[in-house]
Amino acid sequence: MMKRMLFLMLSCVIMFAQCEHPYEEDLIGSFPFADMLDNSPEIFTSDAAECVLRVSTNMVISTKTTYVEGGSVNWLTVESAEEKGGIVRLTLKIDDNIRRENRKAEVTVYADGTTVVEVLTITQKAYVVDGKENVCEGDLVLKTQDEIDNCIYTRVNGNLIIGGYTGDIRDLSPLGVITAVTGNVKIFGCDVKEMGPIGNLSVKSVEFNSVNPAIVGTWTGPVKEVTVRNIGLGNVYLNSFKEAEKLVLSDNLCSFSGYEDLKKVKVAEMRYNGFTDTEGIEGMVALDSLYLSDNPLVNVNSLAEMTWLKKVDLSRTDLAVNQIYYLQQYLDEDTEIVRVGISADSSLELKAVDIKYFSAKFEARYDSKLITISSETNAYG
């Protein structure tokens, strides 16, 4: 009797072991299992890579990728494929890392969507610029600090444009990897105070627009044209632009100094800056054309020293007409003085060649009428 009971119990165990398991209809006599057969290398170089890992299982395998470090995503993909003999092949494909920072991802391997089989940690090394030449063909636009930090270009065959009015940009020193820009440089909408190594470049022109006034004076590289726009209160130093041949100052509230070092500037466009006088401008000894229109000027006496000027535009300023006449006494007779909108007498069109000088007063002919102007009494008649 005892032997018969033992036989029946053993038969039940064998039948149970051979029953079909709900996890896998094609496998008989097996419990759910999933085991990683390969170890994943944890660290990859910055180059693109591919890694194959095998899972021994009788379950459905799936994965989830989480990007835990580094500013980029979607640089790691996982492809799953079943093989014979209960093996699932996972192929990890890693893109080139073109950022100057390490990046890390975690790949969680699931069985039947809920059971965690393994958590793989994948780290890819940062791109190293040293010793490599990377050329940007066309304009390079950098709008955020992240883009600046991860710039890998050593040469820009085009313009370099930095800024975006986001308040995010705080440091330009990572751009020291750039050794040449064939076009122009424009910096706008950021509160950075120093150019860093990028300011040593030799470029055609540089423009500062809506930036901290301190940054302008930190540019030290040779440049042919300098533009400063929309700068608020403060002082802008121009001393470093010794090779500049053109100066553009527009829509500024700040003051400027260092004109005396701009000895090669031939054209100066200085409109809409709130200037009330021209002190210091006479230091630009190579200046041919000077545009000072749309400033609230009340004193331009320093321009009388600039006898070499060929053209000066004083239109729509707050000057009195006698100050125009004062300049005409000292400037070359061929100097063109543009003074549209001078309120004292907008209908009076005088040219230097029409003037006859007589010490404290001078005369001019207008419609056959003799007009006498006194520089002492500010009167004319």
Secondary structure, DSSP 8 states (H G I E B T S, - for coil): -HHHHHHHHHHHHHHHHTSB-TT-TT-BS----EEE-S---SEE-SS-EEEEEEEEESS-EEEEEEEEESS--S-EEEEEEEETTTEEEEEEEE----SSS-EEEEEEEEETTTEEEEEEEEEE-----TT---EEES-EEE-SHHHHHT---SEEES-EEEE-SSS-----GGGGG--EESS-EEEES------GGGGG--EEEEEEES--GGGGGG--S-EEEEEEES--SSEEE-TT-TT-SEEEEES--SEEE-GGG-TT--EEE--SS--SB-TTGGG-TT--EEE-TTS---B-GGGGG-TT-SEEE-TTSS--HHHHHHHHHHS-TT-EEE-TT-TT-TT----GGG-EEETTEEEEEETTEEEEEETTTTEE-
